[in-house]
């Protein structure tokens, strides 16, 4: 039977970066377990690849997420340049369509400075200045952030995985956790293939399946979640350069943790619009509604009073209906883009882009949890609700997790291997 000091469940961008820090800063025997045949098969590859600057993140409600996004920028840039990973400095404009939304942008400007951005990295433009920058964008005003770039998080995760593996982390693929036996001195993981593994400590980074894993540890029983599929449409080659900057808009439903459809310049040269936020049964329902009978089981397992509360909320129902219509009608989706790019035309968008899924935790009062949830068991840590801009902040956030594990006595730190990133410098900057 395989035995490890720490087993990480999930080989996405978070689990892999945590394994990297552990492999460089400890002498522990570490493994990363995934039910798929390759790392970063889900949310870590199914995204737009944007390195987000945290000017739209409330520093009071999501301080760690904002700080992690800010600090991770240079870490990703160093890795991308050294490994010739695409790094498209496209910049981002977040537009306001009226005075009320303009007031939100003024708030964002203050948040950005508080989150660490330099004043030269954020510019509040009026409509004429936006038109001078992007003639085909029409709006009331906008924040221009030249710091935002597009890259490929799947490739970056693969590079981090290779560094971790060189430091003797074992990556174990095609192992899906079925059952867990949590004893006082160790944890036994039992897999769908009948094999077993013993570990002293588990770190749950299973993304959309993290709530399911936590509940196998008899934790997080008070929570439920809903999965939202983000769908994109690709602009034809002749019209992809209608606008050459990422264009976001102030969300219509600001109380919900979703972005309205936007215009994205991907690092591979493709232009997309999206996403929608369509409720789906599972964190892997990338197309259609139901793929097998397990989806039905999943539905009934996670429907509880929390779910019914949010499904009875009129604002949520209005959002869900709008998103559903945008999903089934390209014209409806493009109409939402036309509010700030009037020349966008439904006939420019024929092919679908890569869909991704956001799993959103629901609280007891029927509202969404906005921040990441960290739950500790006797011999485990569970990171749940780790959503956008999670990929942007993964290197710094995972270092923060390592620091917390050290401070709570779960691990000891020592220089074990060559670092591609400077842990001490990163921790000092985060304090």
matplotlib code that plots the C-alpha trace (Angstrom):
import matplotlib.pyplot as plt

x = [0.0, 1.3, 2.1, 2.7, 3.1, 0.8, -1.7, -3.1, -6.5, -6.7, -4.0, -5.4, -3.5, -4.0, -3.2, -0.1, 1.3, 0.8, 2.7, 5.5, 5.9, 5.8, 8.3, 10.8, 10.3, 9.9, 11.4, 8.0, 6.8, 4.1, 1.7, -1.0, -4.0, -6.4, -9.3, -8.3, -5.4, -3.6, -3.2, -5.4, -8.2, -11.0, -11.2, -7.4, -7.5, -11.1, -10.8, -9.9, -6.3, -6.5, -4.1, -6.5, -5.4, -7.5, -9.1, -12.6, -12.1, -13.4, -10.3, -12.4, -14.4, -11.7, -8.4, -6.5, -7.8, -6.9, -3.5, -2.8, -3.8, -1.6, 1.5, 1.2, 1.5, 5.3, 5.5, 3.5, 5.3, 8.7, 7.6, 5.9, 8.9, 11.5, 9.4, 8.2, 4.5, 2.2, 2.0, -0.3, -0.3, -3.8, -4.9, -8.4, -11.1, -14.0, -16.8, -19.7, -22.8, -24.4, -23.6, -24.6, -22.0, -19.5, -19.8, -19.0, -15.8, -14.8, -15.1, -13.1, -10.4, -10.0, -10.1, -7.3, -5.0, -5.8, -5.0, -1.5, -1.8, 0.1, -1.8, -0.2, -1.7, -5.3, -6.8, -10.4, -11.3, -14.4, -16.2, -14.0, -10.8, -12.2, -13.2, -9.7, -8.2, -10.8, -13.0, -15.5, -16.3, -19.1, -19.7, -20.2, -16.7, -14.2, -11.2, -8.2, -5.7, -2.7, -1.3, -3.8, -2.4, -3.7, -1.7, -2.3, -2.9, -3.0, 0.6, 1.7, 0.2, 2.1, 5.3, 4.7, 3.8, 7.1, 9.1, 7.2, 7.8, 11.5, 11.4, 10.1, 6.4, 4.4, 1.5, -1.0, -3.6, -6.8, -7.4, -10.9, -11.6, -14.5, -14.3, -12.2, -11.3, -10.1, -8.2, -6.4, -2.9, -3.5, -6.1, -6.9, -8.0, -10.0, -10.3, -12.9, -10.3, -10.1, -6.7, -5.9, -3.4, -2.3, -1.4, -0.8, -2.5, -4.8, -5.1, -8.4, -8.0, -10.6, -12.2, -15.8, -15.6, -14.0, -17.3, -18.0, -14.5, -15.0, -18.3, -16.6, -14.6, -17.9, -17.2, -19.2, -22.6, -24.3, -23.3, -24.6, -23.6, -24.8, -22.6, -22.7, -21.4, -19.7, -20.1, -18.2, -18.5, -15.5, -15.3, -14.5, -11.0, -12.3, -13.8, -11.7, -9.8, -12.9, -11.5, -8.0, -8.4, -10.3, -13.6, -15.6, -18.6, -19.9, -22.1, -25.9, -26.4, -23.5, -24.6, -23.8, -20.3, -20.6, -19.2, -21.5, -20.5, -17.4, -14.9, -11.8, -8.5, -7.0, -3.2, -3.5, -4.9, -8.6, -11.2, -14.2, -17.3, -18.9, -19.4, -22.9, -23.7, -26.1, -27.0, -26.0, -26.1, -22.4, -19.0, -18.2, -21.4, -19.7, -22.4, -26.1, -27.9, -27.5, -24.8, -25.5, -27.4, -24.7, -25.7, -29.2, -27.7, -25.5, -28.6, -30.4, -27.4, -26.8, -30.3, -31.2, -32.9, -30.0, -30.7, -34.4, -33.9, -31.8, -34.1, -36.9, -35.0, -36.5, -33.2, -31.5, -34.3, -34.0, -30.3, -30.7, -33.4, -31.2, -28.2, -30.3, -31.6, -28.0, -27.0, -29.6, -29.4, -26.2, -28.2, -29.2, -25.6, -24.3, -27.0, -25.5, -22.1, -23.6, -24.4, -20.7, -19.5, -22.4, -20.8, -20.6, -23.0, -24.4, -23.2, -19.6, -19.9, -20.5, -18.3, -18.4, -15.4, -14.2, -16.8, -15.8, -17.7, -17.8, -19.1, -20.6, -21.2, -24.6, -24.9, -27.7, -29.5, -29.7, -26.9, -23.7, -20.4, -18.1, -14.8, -12.7, -13.6, -10.8, -11.9, -9.6, -10.2, -7.9, -5.6, -6.9, -7.4, -10.2, -10.1, -13.6, -15.2, -11.8, -13.1, -11.9, -9.5, -8.2, -5.9, -4.3, -3.6, -2.6, 1.2, 0.8, -2.3, -0.7, 2.3, -0.1, -1.6, 1.9, 2.5, -0.7, 0.1, 3.5, 2.1, -0.5, 2.2, 1.2, 4.6, 8.1, 9.9, 13.4, 15.2, 14.9, 15.2, 15.9, 13.1, 11.7, 10.0, 11.2, 9.0, 10.5, 10.2, 6.6, 5.6, 7.3, 5.4, 2.1, 2.4]
y = [0.0, 3.5, 5.7, 9.5, 12.3, 14.6, 13.7, 16.5, 15.7, 17.6, 18.4, 21.7, 24.9, 25.2, 21.6, 21.7, 25.0, 23.8, 20.6, 22.7, 24.8, 21.7, 19.9, 22.9, 23.8, 20.5, 16.9, 15.4, 12.6, 14.2, 13.0, 14.7, 12.5, 13.1, 11.1, 12.3, 11.1, 14.5, 17.6, 20.7, 18.9, 21.1, 24.8, 25.3, 24.8, 25.8, 29.6, 32.7, 32.7, 36.3, 37.5, 39.7, 42.9, 43.1, 46.5, 45.1, 43.0, 44.4, 44.5, 44.3, 41.2, 39.4, 40.7, 37.4, 36.9, 40.5, 40.3, 36.9, 38.2, 41.2, 39.3, 36.4, 38.6, 38.8, 35.1, 34.1, 36.6, 35.2, 31.6, 32.5, 34.4, 31.8, 29.0, 30.9, 30.6, 32.9, 36.3, 38.7, 42.2, 43.1, 45.2, 45.5, 48.2, 47.8, 50.0, 51.8, 52.3, 55.0, 57.3, 54.7, 52.3, 55.1, 55.5, 51.8, 52.4, 55.2, 52.7, 50.1, 52.7, 53.1, 49.4, 48.9, 51.3, 49.7, 46.3, 47.4, 48.7, 51.8, 54.8, 54.6, 51.1, 52.4, 55.1, 56.3, 57.5, 59.3, 58.2, 60.2, 58.8, 55.3, 56.0, 57.3, 54.0, 51.7, 53.4, 50.6, 50.7, 53.0, 53.7, 56.4, 55.9, 53.1, 52.0, 51.1, 48.7, 48.1, 45.6, 42.8, 40.1, 36.8, 33.6, 29.8, 28.5, 24.9, 25.2, 27.1, 24.3, 21.7, 23.6, 23.9, 20.2, 19.3, 21.3, 19.6, 16.2, 17.0, 17.6, 14.1, 14.8, 11.7, 12.5, 9.7, 9.9, 7.9, 7.5, 8.7, 8.9, 6.7, 6.5, 7.9, 6.3, 9.1, 7.6, 9.5, 9.1, 8.6, 8.7, 5.9, 6.9, 4.2, 4.6, 3.6, 1.2, -0.7, 0.5, 2.2, 4.8, 5.8, 9.4, 11.5, 14.6, 15.4, 18.8, 18.9, 21.0, 19.2, 22.3, 21.6, 18.3, 19.8, 20.0, 16.4, 15.4, 17.6, 15.9, 12.5, 13.8, 14.7, 18.4, 21.1, 19.3, 22.7, 23.8, 23.1, 24.4, 25.2, 24.7, 27.4, 26.7, 29.6, 29.4, 31.4, 32.1, 32.6, 35.7, 35.0, 35.8, 38.8, 40.4, 39.4, 42.7, 44.8, 45.6, 44.8, 45.1, 42.9, 44.7, 44.0, 45.8, 46.5, 43.5, 44.1, 41.9, 43.2, 41.1, 37.9, 36.7, 36.5, 38.6, 39.8, 38.7, 40.4, 40.6, 38.6, 38.5, 35.1, 34.5, 32.2, 35.0, 34.0, 36.5, 35.3, 36.7, 35.3, 33.8, 32.9, 31.5, 28.6, 26.4, 22.8, 19.6, 18.8, 20.5, 18.7, 19.2, 21.0, 20.4, 19.7, 19.1, 15.4, 13.0, 10.0, 8.6, 9.9, 13.4, 12.7, 11.3, 14.5, 16.7, 15.1, 14.9, 18.7, 20.0, 21.2, 24.1, 26.4, 25.6, 26.1, 29.5, 30.8, 29.2, 31.2, 34.5, 36.8, 38.5, 35.1, 33.8, 37.0, 36.4, 32.7, 33.3, 35.9, 33.5, 30.7, 32.8, 33.9, 30.2, 29.1, 32.2, 33.6, 36.7, 37.2, 36.8, 39.3, 41.8, 42.0, 42.8, 45.3, 47.5, 48.6, 47.2, 48.2, 46.8, 43.3, 41.2, 37.7, 36.5, 37.1, 34.4, 30.8, 28.5, 27.7, 28.3, 26.2, 26.1, 26.2, 25.6, 27.6, 25.7, 28.2, 27.5, 28.4, 29.6, 28.8, 32.0, 31.1, 33.5, 32.8, 32.6, 35.2, 34.2, 31.1, 28.7, 26.9, 24.1, 22.1, 18.6, 16.8, 15.7, 17.6, 21.0, 21.6, 24.5, 25.1, 27.8, 28.7, 30.6, 33.4, 35.1, 31.9, 30.9, 34.4, 34.2, 30.6, 30.9, 33.5, 32.0, 28.5, 30.1, 31.6, 28.2, 26.8, 29.5, 28.7, 25.0, 25.9, 28.3, 25.7, 23.1, 20.7, 21.1, 22.2, 24.4, 24.1, 24.7, 21.4, 22.2, 25.0, 27.5, 29.0, 31.5, 33.2, 32.1, 34.4, 37.5, 36.5, 36.1, 39.4, 41.2, 39.7, 40.9]
z = [0.0, -0.9, 2.1, 2.1, 4.5, 2.6, -0.2, -2.3, -4.0, -7.2, -9.8, -10.9, -10.7, -6.9, -5.9, -8.2, -6.9, -3.3, -4.2, -5.6, -2.5, -0.3, -2.5, -2.3, 1.4, 3.1, 3.1, 3.3, 1.0, -1.1, -3.8, -5.9, -6.8, -9.6, -11.1, -14.6, -16.7, -16.8, -14.7, -15.1, -17.0, -15.8, -14.6, -14.7, -18.5, -19.2, -18.7, -20.7, -19.5, -18.3, -15.6, -13.6, -11.8, -8.7, -9.1, -9.0, -5.8, -2.5, -0.3, 2.8, 1.8, -0.3, 1.0, 0.5, -3.0, -4.0, -2.5, -4.0, -7.5, -7.2, -5.9, -8.4, -11.5, -11.4, -10.6, -13.6, -15.8, -14.9, -15.5, -18.8, -20.2, -19.1, -20.7, -23.8, -22.7, -24.6, -22.8, -24.6, -23.1, -24.2, -21.3, -20.0, -20.1, -17.7, -19.1, -17.4, -19.5, -17.3, -14.4, -11.7, -13.2, -13.4, -9.6, -9.3, -11.5, -9.1, -6.3, -8.2, -8.7, -5.0, -4.5, -7.0, -5.3, -1.9, -3.4, -4.4, -8.0, -8.9, -10.0, -13.4, -13.8, -13.6, -15.7, -15.4, -18.9, -20.2, -23.3, -25.6, -24.2, -24.5, -28.1, -28.8, -27.4, -29.0, -31.6, -31.7, -28.0, -26.9, -23.2, -20.6, -19.1, -18.4, -16.3, -18.5, -16.9, -19.2, -16.7, -17.6, -19.9, -21.5, -21.1, -20.9, -17.4, -18.6, -19.9, -16.7, -14.5, -16.5, -16.0, -12.2, -12.1, -13.8, -11.2, -8.4, -9.9, -10.2, -6.5, -6.0, -5.8, -7.1, -9.4, -9.4, -12.1, -12.9, -9.1, -8.1, -4.3, -3.3, 0.4, 3.3, 6.6, 9.0, 12.0, 14.7, 13.3, 9.6, 6.7, 4.4, 0.9, -0.9, -4.7, -7.3, -8.8, -5.5, -4.5, -1.3, 0.0, 3.5, 4.3, 7.5, 6.1, 3.2, 1.3, -0.6, -3.8, -5.9, -7.4, -8.3, -6.4, -3.2, -1.4, -2.1, -0.8, 2.4, 3.1, 2.9, 5.9, 7.7, 7.1, 5.4, 5.7, 6.1, 2.6, -0.8, -4.2, -7.7, -10.8, -13.5, -17.0, -18.7, -22.5, -25.1, -28.8, -31.1, -33.4, -37.0, -38.1, -40.2, -37.1, -34.2, -34.3, -34.1, -30.6, -29.5, -25.7, -23.3, -22.6, -19.4, -18.1, -14.6, -13.8, -13.9, -10.8, -8.6, -5.6, -7.5, -8.1, -11.9, -14.7, -17.5, -21.0, -22.2, -25.1, -24.6, -26.5, -25.9, -25.9, -29.0, -31.1, -30.8, -29.8, -27.8, -26.2, -23.0, -20.6, -19.8, -16.3, -16.9, -13.9, -14.7, -12.7, -12.2, -12.2, -15.4, -17.5, -20.3, -22.8, -22.6, -19.4, -18.4, -19.6, -17.4, -14.4, -12.0, -12.9, -11.5, -8.3, -8.1, -8.4, -5.5, -3.3, -3.4, -3.3, 0.2, 1.9, 0.9, -2.8, -2.5, -0.9, -3.7, -6.4, -4.9, -5.1, -7.8, -8.7, -9.1, -11.3, -13.4, -13.8, -14.5, -17.2, -18.9, -18.9, -20.2, -23.1, -23.9, -23.9, -26.4, -28.6, -30.0, -30.9, -27.3, -26.2, -28.8, -28.0, -24.5, -26.1, -28.4, -25.4, -25.6, -28.9, -31.2, -34.4, -33.0, -35.1, -34.4, -37.8, -36.7, -34.0, -35.4, -33.4, -29.7, -27.5, -24.6, -21.8, -18.1, -14.9, -11.7, -8.6, -6.2, -2.5, -1.1, 2.5, 5.0, 4.2, 0.5, -0.6, -2.4, -0.6, -2.2, -0.7, -0.5, 2.3, 4.2, 6.5, 8.8, 10.0, 12.5, 9.7, 6.7, 5.0, 2.5, 0.1, -1.2, -3.4, -4.9, -7.9, -10.2, -10.0, -8.4, -11.3, -11.3, -7.6, -7.3, -6.7, -3.9, -2.4, -2.2, -0.5, 2.0, 2.6, 3.3, 5.8, 7.6, 7.7, 9.2, 11.8, 12.9, 13.3, 10.5, 8.7, 9.2, 6.7, 5.4, 2.1, 0.3, -3.4, -5.8, -6.0, -9.2, -7.0, -3.8, -0.9, 1.7, -0.5, -1.4, 2.3, 3.2, 0.4, 1.6, 5.2]

ax = plt.figure().add_subplot(projection="3d")
ax.plot(x, y, z, "-o")
ax.set_aspect("equal")
plt.show()
